[in-house]
Amino acid sequence: MGWEELKSQGSSHYKANGGVEPIDLYRSVKPHPEYNAFDIKALTDTIKYAYRLITRGYLKADADKIIHYINLFVADMESRENVGLGDKEC
């Protein structure tokens, strides 16, 4: 089975009715080699909850999750900077 067919069999709450779905975005991204699995998870969950806020309206729990994941991501990056990793500027 192909990508689109497998996606069409998923739960209806994962379908964007022809729009862009976060999973398609994740699939198209080539992460920076500096990122580990945690970094990618934290950033994709941030995107997921931001997308929910955009499409479903404001839910404090979703906004709180964005803040939580970004804080975890920043803390992880800072801990690596302290050991000489991840200290590149954009």
C-alpha positions as semicolon CSV with decimal commas, in nm:
position;residue;x (nm);y (nm);z (nm)
1;M;0,000;0,000;0,000
2;G;0,119;0,352;-0,073
3;W;0,146;0,654;0,156
4;E;-0,183;0,819;0,055
5;E;-0,380;0,495;0,074
6;L;-0,244;0,414;0,418
7;K;-0,323;0,768;0,538
8;S;-0,678;0,740;0,402
9;Q;-0,736;0,441;0,630
10;G;-0,639;0,633;0,944
11;S;-0,875;0,795;1,191
12;S;-1,089;1,078;1,055
13;H;-0,945;1,329;1,305
14;Y;-0,614;1,300;1,119
15;K;-0,760;1,413;0,789
16;A;-0,734;1,779;0,687
17;N;-1,002;1,756;0,415
18;G;-0,757;1,821;0,135
19;G;-0,537;2,055;0,335
20;V;-0,185;2,008;0,460
21;E;-0,150;1,768;0,748
22;P;0,138;1,788;0,998
23;I;0,243;1,431;0,914
24;D;0,303;1,536;0,552
25;L;0,519;1,822;0,672
26;Y;0,719;1,591;0,900
27;R;0,769;1,348;0,613
28;S;0,908;1,620;0,387
29;V;1,156;1,765;0,640
30;K;1,521;1,666;0,643
31;P;1,627;1,743;1,003
32;H;1,949;1,924;1,075
33;P;2,215;1,659;1,155
34;E;2,272;1,817;1,496
35;Y;1,922;1,718;1,610
36;N;1,866;1,396;1,798
37;A;1,542;1,198;1,827
38;F;1,428;1,402;2,128
39;D;1,480;1,733;1,946
40;I;1,277;1,614;1,650
41;K;0,999;1,484;1,877
42;A;0,983;1,810;2,074
43;L;0,969;2,021;1,758
44;T;0,714;1,804;1,577
45;D;0,490;1,797;1,884
46;T;0,516;2,177;1,897
47;I;0,399;2,188;1,535
48;K;0,119;1,940;1,611
49;Y;-0,022;2,144;1,898
50;A;0,018;2,473;1,710
51;Y;-0,173;2,321;1,418
52;R;-0,449;2,216;1,656
53;L;-0,472;2,571;1,791
54;I;-0,497;2,708;1,438
55;T;-0,761;2,461;1,322
56;R;-0,964;2,391;1,636
57;G;-0,942;2,718;1,822
58;Y;-0,786;2,806;2,153
59;L;-0,747;2,533;2,408
60;K;-0,520;2,626;2,698
61;A;-0,399;2,266;2,727
62;D;-0,264;2,276;2,370
63;A;-0,092;2,612;2,430
64;D;0,058;2,475;2,753
65;K;0,194;2,173;2,564
66;I;0,366;2,401;2,311
67;I;0,533;2,593;2,593
68;H;0,634;2,269;2,766
69;Y;0,791;2,115;2,455
70;I;0,977;2,433;2,362
71;N;1,109;2,468;2,718
72;L;1,231;2,106;2,709
73;F;1,390;2,161;2,368
74;V;1,569;2,478;2,480
75;A;1,690;2,314;2,803
76;D;1,826;2,019;2,606
77;M;2,004;2,248;2,357
78;E;2,148;2,457;2,640
79;S;2,276;2,146;2,818
80;R;2,460;2,047;2,500
81;E;2,599;2,400;2,462
82;N;2,744;2,363;2,810
83;V;2,945;2,064;2,690
84;G;3,047;2,231;2,364
85;L;2,770;2,101;2,137
86;G;2,500;2,291;1,958
87;D;2,654;2,635;2,003
88;K;2,613;2,745;1,643
89;E;2,421;3,063;1,566
90;C;2,155;3,079;1,296
